[in-house]
Amino acid sequence: MFGENPFKKIVNHQEKNDVENDPVIKELIDKIYEIAHSENSIGKGMTAEVFISKTNPDVCYKIMHNDGDYKFRHSVYDEGELLAKAEKISRNLGVKVPKPYYSILTKREDGNEFEVLVMERLHSTSIKDLMADDLDVPENFDFKQFASMLEEFFSKLHEQNIYHRDAHGGNIMIENETGVPCVIDFGASIEMQLHNEDPYHQINSQGETVIFTPDEHKIRQELRVNLRGHLFKKYGNKHNL
């Protein structure tokens, strides 16, 4: 399917030696076109679509596409590295961030490059989907605790000079069983090297200035306005609003 040398580059984000013989990698090569045209998509954004692994329900693939008009995103290598750093920060805060396993660049038969990020699948529901589909939150969901945990996580990210820059309701999620916060999609994130730079202004490869909404503004809108308003209308003050 991909010729004799399918992998141009693999970045392994976990400590694992035998990358080439990993069954998930084998599945990716054997089934990538089938996966990308089947019903196991769990989300599509402006720059990528995410699919559940057919052999491991706790693994998913983020496959890049060019359908959107998004003006900035990282390569899957950079995204995987930022995701790994964010996941380590999240562990002590009770927030879930998917562990990245591999960032892969392959080549199709037509010569076009194909970028895939293999990562942990979080069993969670986005704030966007929760409100759009009028879904229930877990019985023990505590809004104030949820908001506090999420805000502390983003504060810790910023202390480490990491900025998400795409913290909309589709990327902030609620774990289905526990109700804890989950954060996904670090494709637009950045790790600042200089403290005097503005993390929310960036020049892209076309020389355009891209302006991002600050994380704290997005989070406040999604939590304190959108989610709290939705929960109050649906449950009253049941979930500690």
C-alpha positions in Angstrom: 0.0 0.0 0.0 2.8 2.4 1.0 5.7 0.9 -0.9 8.8 -0.7 0.4 9.7 2.1 2.8 6.5 3.3 4.4 7.9 5.3 7.3 9.7 8.5 6.5 9.9 9.3 10.2 8.5 7.9 13.4 8.8 9.9 16.7 8.1 7.6 19.7 6.8 9.6 22.6 6.9 6.6 25.0 9.8 4.5 26.1 9.3 1.5 23.9 12.1 -0.2 21.9 10.6 -2.3 19.1 8.6 0.4 17.2 8.5 -1.4 13.9 6.9 -4.5 15.4 4.3 -2.7 17.5 0.9 -4.2 16.5 -0.7 -0.7 16.5 1.9 0.4 13.9 1.2 -2.7 11.8 -2.5 -2.0 12.0 -1.9 1.5 10.9 -0.1 0.4 7.8 -2.4 -2.4 7.0 -5.7 -0.6 7.7 -5.2 3.1 7.3 -7.4 3.6 4.2 -10.1 1.3 5.6 -10.0 3.2 8.9 -10.3 6.5 7.2 -13.4 5.5 5.3 -15.3 3.6 7.9 -17.7 4.4 10.7 -15.2 4.5 13.5 -14.6 8.3 13.3 -15.1 10.0 16.7 -14.5 13.6 15.6 -13.5 15.8 12.8 -12.1 19.3 13.0 -10.7 21.9 10.6 -7.3 20.1 10.3 -7.8 16.5 11.3 -10.1 13.6 11.9 -9.8 11.1 14.8 -10.5 7.4 14.4 -10.8 4.6 17.0 -8.3 1.7 16.7 -10.1 -1.5 15.6 -7.8 -3.7 17.7 -7.5 -1.5 20.8 -10.5 0.6 21.9 -8.2 2.6 24.2 -6.1 3.9 21.2 -7.0 6.4 18.5 -5.5 7.9 15.5 -5.5 11.6 14.5 -5.2 11.8 10.8 -4.4 15.2 9.2 -6.4 16.6 6.3 -6.6 19.9 4.4 -10.3 20.4 4.4 -10.4 23.5 6.7 -9.2 27.1 6.4 -7.2 27.0 9.6 -4.2 29.4 9.4 -1.9 27.6 11.8 -1.1 24.2 13.1 2.0 22.2 14.1 3.3 19.1 12.5 2.3 15.9 14.3 5.9 15.7 15.7 5.6 19.0 17.5 2.1 18.3 18.6 3.2 15.0 20.1 6.0 16.6 22.0 3.8 19.3 23.4 1.1 16.7 24.2 3.6 14.6 26.1 4.7 17.6 28.2 1.1 18.6 28.9 0.1 15.0 29.9 2.9 14.9 32.5 1.7 18.2 34.0 -1.8 17.0 34.1 -1.1 13.8 36.2 -0.9 15.5 39.6 -3.9 17.7 39.0 -6.6 15.2 38.3 -7.0 16.3 34.7 -6.8 13.9 31.8 -4.7 14.6 28.6 -4.2 11.8 26.1 -0.8 10.1 26.1 0.9 10.4 22.7 2.4 7.2 21.4 3.7 7.8 17.9 3.9 10.7 15.5 4.1 9.2 12.0 4.8 10.6 8.6 4.1 8.2 5.8 3.9 8.5 2.0 0.9 7.5 -0.1 1.3 5.8 -3.4 0.6 9.1 -5.1 3.6 10.6 -3.3 1.7 12.8 -1.0 2.7 12.9 2.7 0.4 11.5 5.3 0.6 12.6 8.9 -0.8 10.6 11.8 -0.7 11.0 15.6 -1.3 7.7 17.5 -2.4 8.4 21.0 -4.5 7.3 24.0 -8.3 7.5 23.6 -10.1 9.3 26.4 -13.6 8.0 27.1 -15.1 11.4 27.5 -17.7 13.8 26.0 -16.9 17.4 24.9 -18.7 20.3 26.4 -19.8 21.2 22.8 -21.4 17.8 22.3 -22.9 17.7 25.8 -24.8 20.9 25.2 -25.7 20.3 21.5 -27.1 16.8 22.2 -28.5 17.6 25.6 -26.5 14.7 27.2 -26.3 14.0 30.9 -23.3 14.7 33.0 -22.2 12.0 35.5 -24.3 11.8 38.6 -21.5 13.0 40.9 -20.4 15.8 38.6 -19.3 18.9 40.6 -19.1 22.0 38.4 -17.1 24.2 40.8 -14.5 21.4 41.3 -14.4 20.7 37.5 -13.8 24.4 36.8 -11.2 24.8 39.5 -9.2 21.7 38.3 -9.3 22.9 34.7 -8.2 26.4 35.5 -5.4 25.1 37.7 -4.2 22.9 34.9 -4.1 25.8 32.4 -2.3 27.9 35.0 0.4 25.2 35.4 0.7 24.9 31.6 1.4 28.7 31.4 3.9 28.5 34.3 5.8 26.0 32.0 5.4 28.5 29.1 2.9 26.1 27.3 -0.2 27.7 25.8 -3.0 25.6 24.3 -4.6 28.4 22.2 -7.6 26.4 21.0 -9.5 25.8 24.3 -13.0 25.8 22.8 -15.8 23.5 23.9 -14.9 20.8 21.5 -11.5 20.4 23.1 -12.6 20.6 26.7 -14.2 17.3 27.7 -15.8 15.6 30.7 -14.7 12.0 31.4 -17.8 9.8 31.1 -17.4 7.8 34.4 -15.6 10.2 36.7 -16.6 13.6 35.5 -13.1 14.9 35.7 -11.8 17.4 33.1 -10.1 16.3 29.9 -8.2 18.5 27.4 -7.4 17.4 23.9 -6.0 18.7 20.6 -2.7 20.5 21.1 -2.2 21.1 17.3 -2.2 24.9 17.7 -0.3 25.0 21.0 3.0 26.6 21.5 5.9 26.4 24.0 7.4 29.9 24.4 11.2 30.3 24.5 11.3 34.0 25.3 9.2 35.4 28.1 8.7 38.8 26.4 7.0 37.2 23.4 3.2 37.2 23.1 2.0 33.6 22.9 -1.3 34.6 21.3 0.3 36.4 18.2 2.2 34.4 15.7 3.5 34.7 12.1 2.6 31.6 10.1 4.4 30.1 7.1 2.5 32.5 4.7 3.7 35.5 6.6 0.3 36.2 8.1 -0.2 37.3 11.7 -2.4 34.8 13.4 -4.2 36.0 16.6 -5.4 33.5 19.1 -7.9 34.0 21.9 -6.2 33.8 25.3 -6.8 30.4 27.0 -8.3 32.0 30.2 -10.8 33.9 28.1 -11.9 30.8 26.2 -12.1 28.8 29.4 -14.2 31.4 31.2 -16.6 31.6 28.3 -17.0 27.8 27.9 -17.3 27.1 31.7 -18.6 30.1 33.5 -21.1 31.1 30.8 -21.9 28.2 28.4 -21.6 25.1 30.5 -22.9 26.6 33.8 -25.9 28.1 32.0 -26.7 24.8 30.3 -26.5 22.9 33.5 -28.6 25.3 35.5 -31.3 25.2 32.8 -31.2 21.4 32.8 -30.7 20.6 36.5 -31.1 23.7 38.6 -28.3 23.9 41.1 -27.9 20.1 41.5 -24.3 20.0 40.4 -22.8 22.7 42.6 -23.0 25.7 40.2 
